[in-house]
Amino acid sequence: MFEDQDFNVFNDETLEGRMTLIRTDLDPKFEKFATAALPVLNENGQVWYAHVAKHLRRTVYPPENTWVAFAPNKRGYKMMPHFELGFWDDHLYLYLSFLENLKKDAATQATWTEQLQAHRADFEALPSDFVISPNHMEKTVVPLDTTNLNDTISAYGQKKHTEFSVGITIERGDDRFGTDALDALLLDTIRTLLPIYQKFI
């Protein structure tokens, strides 16, 4: 489904040119991936929706990354834990994301930080090649280990623009691009993270 040549959309340095390539080359693939991912997500009894990034606020600079997000909400996804599949110019990622502007749940007395802390063992049990992203709008990721997990969760909600996303990254040039193995890996990653997501709803 996704190929190494998909990264070429970032070769165009203009806003109009890159946006055209994103819409014609990547967005249809995001929609196609959604047809495979949504049945997996819907297995938990919720109805999920795909939200392909539109970058409508971009007026000068081209987007540095682009993505499709999945959430059980037709109107949006940033206000709740969600899944996000996206491209930077050097890697593909798939995360379970807790952004900084999560909507407070009146029925839940614990803060999101406290909830994340309560489920640290679930995150620590994830495969050793999983990573943490403290900001989905930056490339930087760190290994999923006890120190990074504690530091990122502790900072979540305390420092501006600190988020918590966990999942996988696949570097440009990986042999799995253009193969069924990549599609299977992405869907398996959703299946691995979905039980953790369900503990937060």
N, C-alpha and C positions, 0 to 999 in steps of 0.2 A: 504493500500500500504506500509506504513512504520510501523514497529513494534518496541516495546521496545527492543527486542533482537538485533536490528540493531546496538545498541550502543556497543555491545560486540566486534566489530571490533577493538575498541581502547584498549581492554584488552591485545592484543599482543604488546609487547614492542619493537619488532624488526622491522626494515624497511621492510625486505622481507615478514615477516609474516603479518604485518598490510596491506601492499600494496596488498598482495594476497587476504586478506579478503575484502578489499575495492573493488577490481575489481570483485570478485565473488559474494559478498553479497549486496553491496550498489550501485555500478554503474548500474547494471541492473534495480534497482528500480528507480534510477534517470532517466534512459532512459524511463521507463514506465511512470513516472510522466510527462515527457516531452510530451508524446503522448496526455495527458490530458491538459497540460498547453499551448502548442503551439496554438491550435485552439482558446483559449481564447485571447491570445496575438495577434493573426493574425486578430482578429475582427476589429482592428483599421486601417486596410488597409496596414500595413507593413507586410513583411515576416520575421518572427523571427526564430532564430536558437538556439539549445541547445548546450552548451559547458560543457562537463563533465571534471572535474579537473583530470589531468594526473599525476601531481607531478613529472614531469620528472627531475627536478633539485635536487630532493632528492637523496643524496648519502650515508648519514650516519644515520640521525635521521628520524624516521617515522613521517608522517604528523599528526599534532594535530587536524586538521579538514579537511573535504572534502566536495565538493559541486558540483552542476550543476548551471551554469549561463545561462541566456537567454538574447539575444540581437539581434537586427535586422541587424546583420553583421555576415557573414559566417566565417570570418577569426579571429574574436576576440571579446572581450567584455569589457576589462578593460579601453579602451579609451573612453567609452561613458557611460551614465547612463544605468543601466541594472538591471535585477532581479536576485537574487541569493538565492538558497535553499541549505542549508547545515547542516551538523552534527558536533557538538563538542562532547566530551565524556559525557556531561551532559545535552545537549539540542539540539533541532532542531530549525533552524531559517529560516525565509523567509524575505528578505529585498529588497527594492528598493535602489540601491547603487550608490553613487557618489564617486569614488575612487580618490586618489590624483593625478593620472596621466591622467586625462581626456584630451582628445584632444581639442585644442582650435578651435572654429568655427569662421572662418574669417568673416562670415556674421553676427555674433552676437557680438556687441560691448561690452556688459556687461560681466563681469567676471562670473565664475560659482558661486562665493560667492554672487555676486550681484543678480544673478538669484535666488539662494536659498533664499536670503533675501526677494526678491519680492514675493515669494510664501509661506512665513511663515504662512499666514492664512490658506492655504490649509493643511499644516502639522498639525497645531494646531487643525484643525477640524477632524482629524483622531480619531478612537476609543481610549478610555482611556487606554486600555491595550497594546497599541503599544509602542515600545521602540526605542531608538536611539543607534546605534553602531558607535563610533568615529574611530574605526579601525577594519576592517573585519578579520584581522589576530590575534585579541585578543578576549577573551571571554567577556570582560567587556561591559555591556550595561547599559544605564540609562533610567529612565522613560521619555516618551515624554511629557514634560511640557514646559512652556514658558521659564523658566530659562535655562534648558538643551538645548532647541532648539536654543536659542540665543547664548549660549556659544559655542556650536558645530559648528554652521554656521559661527560665528565670527572667530573661530580658523581654519576653513577650508581654505586651501590655504595659511595660514600664518605660521602654525607650521608644521614641518616635520612629515610625517606619520599620519597626521590628515585627516580623511575622514568623510563622512556623509552617513550613511545608516539608513533607517527607516523601521520598519516592526514589525514582531511578533517573539517571542520565545516560544517554548513549552518544558517544562522540562521533562527530562527522568522520567518515571514512571507515566506520565499523562495517565488517563484512555482512552483517545481518540486514543492512538496508537493502530494500528491493527483494526481500525473501519473506516467506511465510513465517520464518522463525521470529522476525521482529513483530509481526502482527500478534503472534501467540504470546510473546513476552509482554507486550503492552496489556493484553487482556488478562493475562495471569497476574500482572502487577495490580490491576484493579481488584481482582478476586482476593489477592493477599491483603490489600488495604481496606477492603469493604467491611470486614468484621470489626476493624478498629473504628471506622466511621460510625458504624451502627451503635457504638457505645456512647456516642456524643449526641444522639438524637432522642 
